[in-house]
């Protein structure tokens, strides 16, 4: 058992009230972001055709054996505009990358086995919306 003075109890209650207010504010911000997602404008890939487009996913199709070069060129452009890029897989036939800039997050993956058209996919999480620049 612990004894607390009235002042200590009041201080703890104030801390709890502040924590609750912060949690409520964060929850409201998340709900607002879901209703009005932050747009992330991205350029397409050289000689790629849009295969699928949803608010959080962009899929592209490229000619066989060209996905790695297209992705490398696109990533260099993103780095130049301030995006941080981390690679988890970086091979000639398959790649996976995480891109971050401020609070924006993108994932990029590609697969290009060489005997069928290559596929490049950009994804973001809920609360963000991908916008393809023309």
Wavefront OBJ file of the C-alpha trace (Angstrom):
o trace
v 0.000 0.000 0.000
v 1.250 3.473 -0.843
v 0.181 6.670 0.814
v -0.281 9.752 -1.421
v -0.951 13.276 -0.399
v -3.818 15.261 -1.917
v -1.296 17.230 -3.998
v 0.267 14.027 -5.377
v -3.159 12.630 -6.271
v -4.102 15.900 -7.992
v -0.827 15.876 -9.965
v -1.445 12.284 -11.095
v -4.999 13.183 -12.159
v -3.688 16.128 -14.179
v -1.146 13.870 -15.921
v -3.903 11.374 -16.710
v -6.139 14.116 -18.122
v -3.302 15.340 -20.383
v -2.628 11.782 -21.594
v -6.319 11.235 -22.377
v -6.504 14.542 -24.266
v -3.437 13.616 -26.356
v -4.866 10.180 -27.146
v -8.201 11.685 -28.201
v -6.425 14.240 -30.392
v -4.355 11.516 -32.063
v -7.453 9.384 -32.685
v -9.302 12.339 -34.223
v -6.322 13.115 -36.480
v -6.271 9.483 -37.689
v -10.022 9.572 -38.392
v -9.643 12.865 -40.282
v -6.798 11.403 -42.325
v -8.954 8.413 -43.292
v -11.740 10.754 -44.444
v -9.344 13.115 -46.257
v -6.235 11.101 -47.135
v -2.988 12.919 -47.743
v -2.119 12.724 -51.448
v 1.258 11.465 -52.542
v 1.944 12.499 -56.121
v 4.209 10.103 -57.986
v 5.510 10.014 -61.528
v 5.023 6.915 -63.611
v 7.795 4.704 -64.922
v 9.439 5.128 -68.285
v 7.599 3.119 -70.981
v 5.276 1.528 -68.393
v 1.564 0.973 -68.775
v -0.800 1.348 -65.821
v -2.262 -2.057 -65.074
v -4.240 -1.259 -61.899
v -4.959 1.953 -60.015
v -6.627 2.261 -56.603
v -6.177 4.970 -53.960
v -3.408 2.984 -52.215
v -1.996 0.862 -55.086
v -0.523 1.554 -58.519
v 0.522 -1.409 -60.660
v 2.500 -1.045 -63.868
v 3.493 -3.425 -66.636
v 6.799 -3.019 -68.475
v 8.544 -4.828 -71.285
v 10.424 -7.948 -70.223
v 13.917 -7.334 -68.786
v 13.349 -3.569 -68.307
v 11.815 -3.364 -64.819
v 15.118 -3.093 -62.899
v 16.371 -0.225 -65.091
v 13.032 1.612 -64.871
v 12.924 1.232 -61.088
v 16.560 2.331 -60.657
v 15.972 5.466 -62.701
v 12.711 6.246 -60.840
v 14.347 5.745 -57.422
v 17.223 8.073 -58.368
v 14.644 10.763 -59.198
v 12.854 10.221 -55.870
v 16.115 10.432 -53.906
v 16.889 13.719 -55.652
v 13.530 15.104 -54.484
v 14.185 14.218 -50.829
v 12.839 10.688 -50.390
v 14.825 8.283 -48.192
v 15.117 4.832 -49.778
v 15.823 1.507 -48.090
v 16.173 -1.697 -50.041
v 15.301 -5.100 -48.628
v 15.742 -6.962 -51.930
v 17.702 -5.580 -54.865
v 18.276 -8.185 -57.551
v 17.970 -8.002 -61.329
v 14.738 -10.027 -61.383
v 13.083 -8.882 -58.153
v 13.281 -5.890 -55.851
v 11.581 -4.397 -52.827
v 12.097 -0.896 -51.453
v 10.699 1.335 -48.698
v 10.536 5.074 -49.398
v 9.895 7.688 -46.728
v 9.630 11.455 -46.796
v 8.428 13.279 -43.687
v 5.355 11.239 -42.656
v 4.747 9.819 -46.149
v 5.499 6.133 -46.719
v 5.633 4.169 -49.978
v 6.644 0.635 -50.795
v 7.855 -0.311 -54.236
v 8.313 -3.818 -55.531
v 9.033 -5.301 -58.918
v 9.286 -8.713 -60.493
v 10.755 -9.350 -63.923
v 11.704 -12.974 -64.625
v 12.724 -12.157 -68.188
v 10.287 -14.274 -70.183
v 7.044 -12.399 -69.414
v 6.354 -8.669 -68.971
v 7.732 -7.185 -65.767
v 5.463 -5.810 -63.060
v 6.131 -2.816 -60.816
v 3.901 -2.063 -57.819
v 3.709 1.067 -55.663
v 1.726 0.916 -52.415
v 0.955 3.211 -49.517
v -0.983 2.696 -46.307
v -4.461 3.831 -45.300
v -4.559 7.545 -44.662
v -2.611 8.258 -47.833
v -3.674 8.269 -51.465
v -1.446 7.775 -54.490
v -1.877 10.260 -57.315
v -0.257 9.467 -60.652
v 1.279 12.507 -62.293
v 0.659 12.780 -66.013
l 1 2 3 4 5 6 7 8 9 10 11 12 13 14 15 16 17 18 19 20 21 22 23 24 25 26 27 28 29 30 31 32 33 34 35 36 37 38 39 40 41 42 43 44 45 46 47 48 49 50 51 52 53 54 55 56 57 58 59 60 61 62 63 64 65 66 67 68 69 70 71 72 73 74 75 76 77 78 79 80 81 82 83 84 85 86 87 88 89 90 91 92 93 94 95 96 97 98 99 100 101 102 103 104 105 106 107 108 109 110 111 112 113 114 115 116 117 118 119 120 121 122 123 124 125 126 127 128 129 130 131 132 133 134
